[in-house]
Amino acid sequence: MTHPTRRSDLTSERIGHNGLMASYSVNEQAVARARQLIDSHQYVLDSVWADVQPSADDENAFLESHSWKEYAEWHLGLTDGANDETKARYGFVYGDFRRVHRMGLVACQYRAAEWRHKDVELAAHELLQRLDNTRA
């Protein structure tokens, strides 16, 4: 019997149903948008990310009145190989479609680090540092 916390067991649980983990590239437009929002003080410092992170319904409502380009600007990662203008293309949301959330950036950095998406992790880290330095 294997111990349930062995690395090989955890790895198999984290990899998708097809045995492959998605890969991401950094969405430079989202990074630029986040920088602009931070510089103009459009951020929330203290929030419970699980409570404010956009749901599927929130995303659908946003897309009813905004373009895919605007939707993309809220996601630090672009799923490699996914079609543009599909939700599957965009990952690592960092805000609530109005403001950057500090805890959203923390969540992006943590999740990217957990899944070894180093470029997205570093982008989230840089934005978190920018936010913390802006308010210092």
C-alpha positions as CSV (number, residue, x, y, z in Angstrom):
1,M,0.0,0.0,0.0
2,T,1.3,3.4,-0.9
3,H,1.2,6.4,1.4
4,P,-1.3,9.0,0.0
5,T,1.1,11.9,0.3
6,R,4.0,10.4,-1.7
7,R,5.2,12.7,-4.5
8,S,4.3,10.3,-7.3
9,D,0.7,10.1,-6.0
10,L,0.4,13.9,-5.7
11,T,1.8,14.3,-9.2
12,S,-0.7,12.0,-10.7
13,E,-3.5,13.8,-9.0
14,R,-2.4,17.2,-10.3
15,I,-1.9,16.3,-13.9
16,G,-4.9,16.6,-16.1
17,H,-7.1,13.8,-17.3
18,N,-5.1,13.4,-20.5
19,G,-1.8,13.0,-18.5
20,L,-0.5,16.4,-19.6
21,M,-0.3,19.6,-17.7
22,A,-1.3,22.8,-19.5
23,S,1.6,25.2,-20.3
24,Y,1.2,28.9,-20.1
25,S,3.0,32.0,-21.5
26,V,2.8,35.4,-19.9
27,N,0.1,37.6,-21.2
28,E,2.1,40.8,-21.6
29,Q,-1.1,42.9,-22.2
30,A,-2.5,41.7,-18.8
31,V,0.8,42.6,-17.1
32,A,0.7,46.1,-18.7
33,R,-2.9,46.5,-17.7
34,A,-2.2,45.5,-14.1
35,R,0.7,47.9,-13.9
36,Q,-1.5,50.7,-15.1
37,L,-4.2,49.8,-12.6
38,I,-1.6,49.7,-9.8
39,D,-0.1,53.0,-10.8
40,S,-3.5,54.6,-10.8
41,H,-4.3,53.1,-7.3
42,Q,-7.1,50.9,-8.7
43,Y,-6.5,48.0,-6.2
44,V,-7.8,46.3,-3.2
45,L,-5.3,45.5,-0.5
46,D,-7.3,43.3,1.8
47,S,-9.9,40.8,0.5
48,V,-10.7,37.2,0.7
49,W,-9.8,36.0,-2.7
50,A,-12.2,33.0,-2.6
51,D,-15.1,35.5,-2.1
52,V,-14.2,38.0,-4.7
53,Q,-12.5,35.9,-7.5
54,P,-14.7,36.1,-10.6
55,S,-17.0,33.1,-11.0
56,A,-18.1,31.6,-14.3
57,D,-21.3,33.8,-14.1
58,D,-19.2,36.9,-13.4
59,E,-17.0,36.1,-16.4
60,N,-20.1,35.6,-18.6
61,A,-21.6,38.9,-17.5
62,F,-18.3,40.7,-18.2
63,L,-18.1,39.2,-21.7
64,E,-21.7,40.3,-22.4
65,S,-20.6,44.0,-22.3
66,H,-16.8,43.8,-23.0
67,S,-14.5,42.4,-25.6
68,W,-12.3,39.3,-25.4
69,K,-9.3,41.7,-25.5
70,E,-10.6,43.3,-22.3
71,Y,-11.3,39.9,-20.7
72,A,-7.8,38.8,-21.6
73,E,-6.3,41.8,-19.8
74,W,-7.4,40.3,-16.5
75,H,-5.5,37.1,-16.9
76,L,-1.7,36.8,-16.5
77,G,-1.4,33.5,-18.4
78,L,-2.3,32.4,-21.9
79,T,-2.8,28.7,-22.3
80,D,-0.5,27.5,-25.0
81,G,-2.4,25.8,-27.8
82,A,-5.9,27.0,-26.7
83,N,-7.9,29.1,-29.2
84,D,-8.2,32.8,-28.7
85,E,-11.6,34.1,-27.6
86,T,-12.3,31.0,-25.5
87,K,-12.2,30.9,-21.7
88,A,-9.8,28.0,-22.0
89,R,-7.2,30.4,-23.4
90,Y,-6.9,32.6,-20.3
91,G,-5.7,31.7,-16.8
92,F,-4.5,33.3,-13.6
93,V,-7.1,36.0,-13.1
94,Y,-5.7,38.7,-10.7
95,G,-8.7,41.0,-10.2
96,D,-12.4,41.4,-10.1
97,F,-12.8,43.0,-13.6
98,R,-12.6,46.5,-11.9
99,R,-9.5,46.5,-9.7
100,V,-6.4,44.5,-8.9
101,H,-6.7,42.5,-5.8
102,R,-3.5,42.0,-3.8
103,M,-4.7,38.5,-2.8
104,G,-5.4,37.8,-6.5
105,L,-1.8,38.4,-7.3
106,V,-0.7,36.3,-4.3
107,A,-3.0,33.5,-5.5
108,C,-1.5,33.8,-9.1
109,Q,2.0,33.7,-7.8
110,Y,1.3,30.7,-5.5
111,R,-0.6,28.7,-8.1
112,A,2.0,29.4,-10.8
113,A,4.8,28.3,-8.4
114,E,2.9,25.2,-7.4
115,W,2.5,24.1,-11.0
116,R,6.0,25.3,-12.0
117,H,4.8,28.0,-14.5
118,K,7.9,30.0,-13.7
119,D,7.3,32.9,-16.1
120,V,3.8,33.5,-14.8
121,E,5.0,33.2,-11.2
122,L,7.7,35.9,-11.8
123,A,5.2,38.2,-13.5
124,A,2.8,37.9,-10.6
125,H,5.7,38.4,-8.2
126,E,6.8,41.6,-10.0
127,L,3.3,43.0,-9.9
128,L,2.9,42.2,-6.2
129,Q,6.2,44.0,-5.5
130,R,5.0,47.0,-7.6
131,L,1.8,47.1,-5.6
132,D,3.5,46.8,-2.3
133,N,6.0,49.5,-3.3
134,T,3.3,51.8,-4.5
135,R,1.5,51.8,-1.2
136,A,4.7,52.0,0.9
